[in-house]
Amino acid sequence: MDEQMRQHLSEYDRAVARCGETYTGMSSDERVVRQVSGRQLEEHAPSDRTNPTCTGCEGQPWPCTITLGAIAYSDPRLN
């Protein structure tokens, strides 16, 4: 597995964790964005950790554009 794939998997793991987090003062907009991102990350999960394909795109390469977008939207700095 190459370094870029390791980085994508690490970013995916952090995004999944962020989608499950809440904090005092979280806006309803951010809560909705995290819920939507979490669903997209779940639907487009990597098939495995060594040679992943996208579970939501019928075996297409992982990460797909939906996954990359969901990772970005889960980041509170962007919300």
Beta strands, then each sheet from edge to edge (+ up, - down):
end
